[in-house]
């Protein structure tokens, strides 16, 4: 068997959604710290929705929209940011560099209530 195995590339045709990454309040913009989430960059993304996720907080059951978002790797993004898609904001709770190859990010994000 050959030592180099074939590894198919991710299908970039599935990146059909536009998502915007937001910087948190306190970031310096124009020499002054911001007081609100500010738009940073808009990228193409693939989105998978997982509805019906039950979250238990403060002894209450709330329904939150959970999304799995795939984007091309960018070194300037981090998990302290938020994502905006179709006017709804999402908190990033997991952001992984797929196979540590600096090619793709898989992001798990939860709707901001």
C-alpha positions, 0 to 999 in steps of 0.5 A: 500500500502506498504511504500517501493516502488519498484524502478528498478535499471539502466541497467548496460549493457547499459554502453558499451562506454569507456570515459576518464575524463580529468583534466584542465590545471593547475592541479599539476602532478608530482609536476608541474602544467600542461599546457594541459588537462591531462587524469585522469580516463577512465570509462564505460558509456552509451551515448545518442546523440542529434544531430542538437542542434543549439547554438547561439554565437556571432551572428553565428549559429554553430552546436554542438554535444550534448551528455547525458552520464550516468556513475556510481557515483564517488566522484572524478569527477567534472564539471570542467573536460572534457570528451574524447570519440572516440578522441573528447573532450566534455565540461561538462555543467551539472553533476547531482547526480541522486536522490542524492543516490550516485549511478549514474551521468547524465552528459550533455556535449557539443562538444569542437569546 
